[in-house]
Amino acid sequence: MELFGSYLMAVVETGGIFAPLLFISFHLLRPLFFLPVVFICISGGILFGAVAGTVYSIIGITLSSVGFYGLIRWMPKTFKKLVHLKGKLIGKHSELTTSQIAILRLVPFIHFHLLSLCLIEVTEGFKDYTRSSLLTNIPLAFIYTSIGKWISNLSPFYIIVFLLSLLPLIYILRRKEVIIKWNEFFPIRT
């Protein structure tokens, strides 16, 4: 990871005018290298500063989310399998709200595209998904880009305290209703 980070910084620093395009393309190629979103956002804060790094990260993360939407809609069987897997992990009847997804994106241990899948389920179409994706990506890009050096210098104790402080917010912002269909509650026995 450190070698890749050094390589990324060398390429972007020598990129000149094309440096922002290279950085955004690293966001798009990030899933292929199994790199966390947080790592790329922190690198953007170091390379471009807080404001420009946040803008470039928002653009890159949103394009990555839109690419995931197009890819997952192109493969409907894979979409159904992922929804089934998400049901096993999170719960069959639990739907996360957009606010909850925005907060969960701040947790670096939760897979980015799993939350994008949850966002696909609660939105009504491509336009609504893109808007919601943009809104949920802004806190992630802002926090990890502008405060990137601060977070990277924290001790594990303070990181755990930060993550535990997010739990009450997730509970408070939850969806307050659960809809269970009649056939699921009372299964038909044949």
Contacts in CASP RR format, 6 or more apart in sequence:
PFRMAT RR
TARGET T0000
AUTHOR 0000-0000-0000
METHOD contacts of the structure
MODEL  1
MELFGSYLMAVVETGGIFAPLLFISFHLLRPLFFLPVVFICISGGILFGA
VAGTVYSIIGITLSSVGFYGLIRWMPKTFKKLVHLKGKLIGKHSELTTSQ
IAILRLVPFIHFHLLSLCLIEVTEGFKDYTRSSLLTNIPLAFIYTSIGKW
ISNLSPFYIIVFLLSLLPLIYILRRKEVIIKWNEFFPIRT
1 35 0 8 1.000
1 39 0 8 1.000
4 33 0 8 1.000
4 35 0 8 1.000
5 39 0 8 1.000
5 43 0 8 1.000
8 26 0 8 1.000
8 43 0 8 1.000
9 43 0 8 1.000
9 46 0 8 1.000
9 47 0 8 1.000
11 22 0 8 1.000
12 19 0 8 1.000
12 22 0 8 1.000
12 23 0 8 1.000
12 26 0 8 1.000
12 43 0 8 1.000
12 47 0 8 1.000
13 19 0 8 1.000
13 47 0 8 1.000
15 22 0 8 1.000
19 47 0 8 1.000
19 48 0 8 1.000
20 48 0 8 1.000
20 52 0 8 1.000
20 56 0 8 1.000
23 43 0 8 1.000
23 44 0 8 1.000
23 47 0 8 1.000
23 48 0 8 1.000
23 53 0 8 1.000
23 56 0 8 1.000
24 56 0 8 1.000
24 59 0 8 1.000
24 60 0 8 1.000
24 63 0 8 1.000
26 40 0 8 1.000
27 37 0 8 1.000
27 40 0 8 1.000
27 57 0 8 1.000
27 59 0 8 1.000
27 60 0 8 1.000
27 61 0 8 1.000
27 63 0 8 1.000
27 64 0 8 1.000
28 60 0 8 1.000
28 63 0 8 1.000
28 64 0 8 1.000
30 37 0 8 1.000
30 40 0 8 1.000
30 64 0 8 1.000
31 64 0 8 1.000
31 113 0 8 1.000
36 108 0 8 1.000
36 112 0 8 1.000
37 61 0 8 1.000
37 105 0 8 1.000
37 108 0 8 1.000
37 112 0 8 1.000
37 140 0 8 1.000
37 144 0 8 1.000
38 108 0 8 1.000
38 144 0 8 1.000
40 57 0 8 1.000
41 53 0 8 1.000
41 57 0 8 1.000
41 61 0 8 1.000
41 140 0 8 1.000
41 141 0 8 1.000
41 144 0 8 1.000
41 145 0 8 1.000
41 148 0 8 1.000
42 144 0 8 1.000
42 145 0 8 1.000
42 148 0 8 1.000
42 149 0 8 1.000
42 151 0 8 1.000
42 152 0 8 1.000
44 53 0 8 1.000
44 56 0 8 1.000
44 57 0 8 1.000
44 145 0 8 1.000
45 53 0 8 1.000
45 54 0 8 1.000
45 57 0 8 1.000
45 145 0 8 1.000
45 146 0 8 1.000
45 148 0 8 1.000
46 148 0 8 1.000
46 149 0 8 1.000
47 53 0 8 1.000
48 56 0 8 1.000
49 145 0 8 1.000
50 145 0 8 1.000
50 146 0 8 1.000
53 141 0 8 1.000
53 145 0 8 1.000
54 141 0 8 1.000
54 142 0 8 1.000
54 145 0 8 1.000
54 146 0 8 1.000
57 140 0 8 1.000
57 141 0 8 1.000
57 144 0 8 1.000
57 145 0 8 1.000
58 134 0 8 1.000
58 137 0 8 1.000
58 138 0 8 1.000
58 141 0 8 1.000
61 137 0 8 1.000
61 140 0 8 1.000
61 141 0 8 1.000
62 130 0 8 1.000
62 133 0 8 1.000
62 134 0 8 1.000
62 137 0 8 1.000
64 112 0 8 1.000
65 116 0 8 1.000
65 119 0 8 1.000
65 129 0 8 1.000
65 130 0 8 1.000
65 133 0 8 1.000
65 137 0 8 1.000
66 130 0 8 1.000
66 133 0 8 1.000
68 113 0 8 1.000
68 116 0 8 1.000
69 116 0 8 1.000
69 120 0 8 1.000
69 126 0 8 1.000
69 129 0 8 1.000
69 130 0 8 1.000
69 133 0 8 1.000
72 78 0 8 1.000
72 79 0 8 1.000
72 82 0 8 1.000
72 117 0 8 1.000
72 120 0 8 1.000
73 79 0 8 1.000
82 117 0 8 1.000
83 117 0 8 1.000
83 121 0 8 1.000
86 114 0 8 1.000
86 117 0 8 1.000
86 118 0 8 1.000
87 94 0 8 1.000
89 114 0 8 1.000
90 96 0 8 1.000
90 118 0 8 1.000
93 178 0 8 1.000
93 179 0 8 1.000
93 180 0 8 1.000
94 175 0 8 1.000
94 178 0 8 1.000
95 118 0 8 1.000
95 121 0 8 1.000
95 122 0 8 1.000
95 175 0 8 1.000
96 104 0 8 1.000
96 115 0 8 1.000
96 118 0 8 1.000
96 122 0 8 1.000
96 174 0 8 1.000
96 175 0 8 1.000
97 122 0 8 1.000
97 173 0 8 1.000
97 174 0 8 1.000
97 175 0 8 1.000
98 119 0 8 1.000
98 122 0 8 1.000
98 132 0 8 1.000
98 135 0 8 1.000
98 136 0 8 1.000
99 173 0 8 1.000
100 170 0 8 1.000
100 173 0 8 1.000
100 174 0 8 1.000
101 115 0 8 1.000
101 118 0 8 1.000
101 119 0 8 1.000
101 122 0 8 1.000
101 132 0 8 1.000
101 136 0 8 1.000
102 135 0 8 1.000
102 136 0 8 1.000
102 138 0 8 1.000
102 139 0 8 1.000
102 140 0 8 1.000
103 139 0 8 1.000
103 166 0 8 1.000
103 169 0 8 1.000
103 170 0 8 1.000
103 173 0 8 1.000
104 110 0 8 1.000
104 115 0 8 1.000
104 170 0 8 1.000
105 112 0 8 1.000
105 115 0 8 1.000
105 136 0 8 1.000
105 137 0 8 1.000
105 139 0 8 1.000
105 140 0 8 1.000
106 139 0 8 1.000
106 140 0 8 1.000
106 143 0 8 1.000
106 166 0 8 1.000
107 163 0 8 1.000
107 166 0 8 1.000
115 136 0 8 1.000
116 133 0 8 1.000
119 129 0 8 1.000
119 132 0 8 1.000
119 133 0 8 1.000
119 136 0 8 1.000
120 129 0 8 1.000
122 132 0 8 1.000
123 129 0 8 1.000
123 132 0 8 1.000
143 151 0 8 1.000
144 151 0 8 1.000
151 159 0 8 1.000
154 162 0 8 1.000
END
